[in-house]
């Protein structure tokens, strides 16, 4: 009887979860966010206050509206705070997002998925337990999977929120900085190979950073693939 009641509770939670996801996606079609509006609004506050408001907007809006506000707010941050400070502020926003999205997925989806696919989830949980650091770090470090879907996906696994946030916090900053840096350069420079090349020549430290990031990317791919190879007898 208890198992039956518990199963119904898990089913109800998961249905509610799907309804919420559907609503968040639909909201994206009807809400449009103007870059200038955010920029002018945040300019009216002292730096520290505007940074706090930015983080609250980043977490709140990107939780309720899944497609749109995050991209606009990142552009606003790059133009308003510059690439370095905006990296720190966006990082705080992403950590807040990770906590909220992970908790949403864990509370509404984990029990349902574990009950419906017990053997599959045991395999996933075992794999996460063995390779959680490198798996999460690799995904956060390189722009392969959007942060939001990582947060939701790992929320369905057995990994603790504290461990996930710790690894995410370590792996995210460099990826965020690369994006914020190139946004701050402006599309005119990014899409013009001659201008971009000239900029990198005039800023050798940035060129060195880009090279280190690329080399590090290949190195991380090597480590990640090596960790997935079966041990030799």
Secondary structure, DSSP 8 states (H G I E B T S, - for coil): -HHHHHHHHHHHHHHHHHHHHHHHHHHHHH----HHHHHHHHHTS-HHHHHHHHHHHHHHHHHH--SSHHHHHHHHHHHHHHHHHHHHHHHHHHHHHHHHHHHHHHHHTHHHHHHHSHHHHHHHHHHHHHHHHHHHHHHHHSTTS-HHHHHHHHHTSS--HHHHHHHHHHHHHHHHHHHHHHHHH-HHHHT-HHHHHHHHHH-HHHHHHHHHHHHHHHHHHHHHHHHHS----
